């Protein structure tokens, strides 16, 4: 079924249905990962979920982030910072970016979630943290800032 003679800015029923199905498909595809992470947040500590660390032995920028989030959910900021302070900054930044995006949408001036420049900065900082975290000898100098040693 095609849309004919529709006013500018309006969507026909088939477009709305297609968008709803695509949204539902995206949500369902995220469900297995959400269940794994959710069970990890609510379950007991000690399981290593990071695929990169399992396969290479290197710490990714967010290794320890799930444990940090779990500690934060239980009100233990000190332990959360000990697991991965960078992950806590990413959580705070994500909440601020989401709030900014929602406010701009509410005001009727939609904007992208992140600009290209902001995305480059976030990924550059994550890359630098990952390099610093995996350099030999850095744990002796920056241990509290790098999270737990492996």
Helices and strands as residue ranges (DSSP letters): H 13-42, H 51-56, H 65-73, H 77-106, H 116-134, H 138-146
